[in-house]
Amino acid sequence: MKFYIVEKNIGDDVTRQQAEKVIEMLQERGWDVEYGMGKNKPTDISEFGREDAIYKNFADDFMTCIAQLENDIQPE
């Protein structure tokens, strides 16, 4: 599936650089993600009918990446 992410998908005070970092982390996990506004969509016939399961797995990884980003920017 192809996913699109912009700052507002992550939070109110998120910069483009932070959004791009989340995208990079998701890509490292094997997701097809890019910066921008768009409708998330299946890109392979094998994904049709499995969208809900794919969305759930993506959401889990997305939340993990956001938590990691938040940990990385915490003041020491």
PyMOL commands that set and color helices and strands:
alter all, ss='L'
color gray80, all
select helices_A, chain A and resi 7-9+16-28+45-47+51-72
alter helices_A, ss='H'
color red, helices_A
select strands_A, chain A and resi 2-5+32-35
alter strands_A, ss='S'
color yellow, strands_A
deselect
rebuild
show_as cartoon
